[in-house]
Structure formats: C-alpha cells, structure tokens
C-alpha cells in the first residue's frame, strides 16, 4: 500500500506590517510636496534662499526657540554646535554610551575626545548622576541625548553644567516635540541639534537638520560656520574656517509642508504608544515611560525590553511584522571607538539595553488595527 505523505504544518499568517513606511506618509501629502519641489525648481534659487529662511522661522516658532538654523544633517548640527562653542583638540565632551554613533563622531570631527557615561535604567537617557561620574579636568561640554523621543532629566543636568562651567548641547535628533516641564527639548541647553532624516518625526526627502538656540551670538557663529566661513549676505569674505553644511532649498520646501502636520503626527505616535501600553500590559516586557507630568515622550521609536529579544524579533518577522534594534552595540564596544579604552562591563545599563531592546512599528500612518495585530502577535509569543 502506498504511503501517504503527512501534510506540512501550516505557516503563520502573514500580516505584512513594515517597521517603517515612509511611502504612506508621502502618499497622503504627495500633491503638496510635488508642488513645493516644483516651486523651488522653477525659482532657480537652490541654496540659502527664501524656502530655507521661511522654514527656519516656522520651525523656531513651533519649537519655542528664538533662533533656528537649517543645516545639512543632524550630524552637521552637532558638529557646528561644538565648533561654535569652541570645542576642539584637548577638550573632552561627555555623552551617553547608548546613542547613535553620530553623537560621538561629531565630537571626533572637531578634534575633541568623546568621554562616555552610562544611562539611567528607567529612561535610557544620561542624567546628572551619570555625567558627574564621567567628568574630567578637560570637560568642555556635555551632550544629553533624548533617546528614542524620550526626555533626559534636564534640570539637574543644567544645574551641574552651570556649576562646572560646561556647555550643553541637546541631541534632539529623535525627539521633535518631546517636552520637558512644558518646554520643547532643544530650547533648554545652549543648543538643540535636530535631524530630519526621512524616518524621524519630521523627515526630509533626504538628509537635513537644524540647530536651535536662544543665544544670538551663537546663532551668528553657526550661520558663518555652515557656509564655509562666510557671513550672511556676503559671499566675498571668508572670516573663519567653516564647513559646507547648508540646508538646501528643496529639502527646506519639503520640510515646510511636513511641519504643518508635525503636531498631529506626534500625537498619533503617542496614541499608538498608548495602544501598545494597554495591549502589552501584563507581559514580561519593560515598556517605555510615556512621561510623567514633567515630560512628554515623542515616540520616534517605541522600544520594549526583554531578555527574549532575539527570539521575539524572529517570531514577529515570521509573521510579517517588522522590528528594529537600536542599537546593536553601545559606543564603547563599536570597533571605531576601541581606542577610547573602555572594556565590556564599563556601562552596564547601556549594555543591558542593547541586549534587550526591540523597537516596534510606531509611525503615524500605522492603523489601530495594525497596532492591535502587533500586540496580538507579541502576546502569542509569550504564551
């Protein structure tokens, strides 16, 4: 008698929820964006023109900052801020071990030395306690990072910086419209550095960034530095050695359109985070704190923490749900920064976060139904 082969086990249902989906956002405002780009192309003004000036005014107004300056990327924003503050060879700059490498490379690019600090277990950000432990006699500045859209505890950090005579640059590259004590981040330190990489809360159609500051003299210094050392309105004089770090007009025009939607998009991110908080409650996961009364998370990323991170990531991928790891390694274990001399175990909270953190989809165009599918899949994994 012929033996009948057993039927293969059914594969998990495919829901196809990507981790990011910038096309959904584009499709909703495509007509506006195309008109804005064509307006720039027709104008013939492609660098330091009216779109950039208008965006700077509008972005500064929304952030509550006296000055906002468009630049070529978030990395450029950090580098220009450091340069404007006089950081350079012989100086140390304290920053968290848990951040994107650009926070450190900006310090390296101006010739200063990155000095790393651990992060707080609850917020995954660097606070005054961690900064104090990392200070040296050569410390010139500190760069608190508002990681994932969460908010560093700025009051104690600013008091420490003032007592020690240190400059403060807020890395807000993931934190557009995150707030501390009712103020947007980026308006508390000497500078706020923003990235408009396409996956950020406010994303360009390529690389772009901005600096915010309340200090007119610092703003004027950045205006020269971003334009190869030339003062505004005078292309014949190079007063200092600067950079080519300008925001171009097409990106400024795109950002102006998207800026009109930013508050609504961030509120939608917060609403998705609330759905996750409810749908994932009771599981062996550490969920991000959306904020107390003092802070408001902007949820550029929704990062859960679990010792089962890698199996969970594979389980969700098998079911068509995209996730992300931010970041695979803390800075002190990245090959590029081996020469800083730190060893594994130097920053236990940062190391724990990279082993356990998993980002779930949280872009504004994600539907309630899709967020529910993500929660259902995560719950089924833990069953």
Secondary structure, 3 states (H helix, E strand, C coil): CCCCCCCCCCCCCCCCECCCCHHHHHHHCHHHHHHHHHHHHHHCCCECCHHHHHHHHHHHHHHCCCEEEEECCHHHHHHHHHHHCCCCCCCEEEEECCCCCHHHHHHHHCCCEEEEECCCCCCCCCCHHHHHHHCCCCEEEEECECHHHCCCCHHHHHHHHHHHCCEEEEECCCCCCCEECCEECCCCCCEEEEECCCCCCCCCCCCCEEEEECCHHHHHHHHHHCECCCCCCCCCCCCCCCCECECEHHHHHHHHHHHCCHHHHHHHHHHHHHHHHHHCCCCCCECCCCCCCCEECCCCCEEEECCCHHHHHHHHHHCCECEECCCCCCHHHCHHHHHHCCCCCCCHHHHHHHHHEEEECCCCCCCHHHHHHHHHHHHHHHC
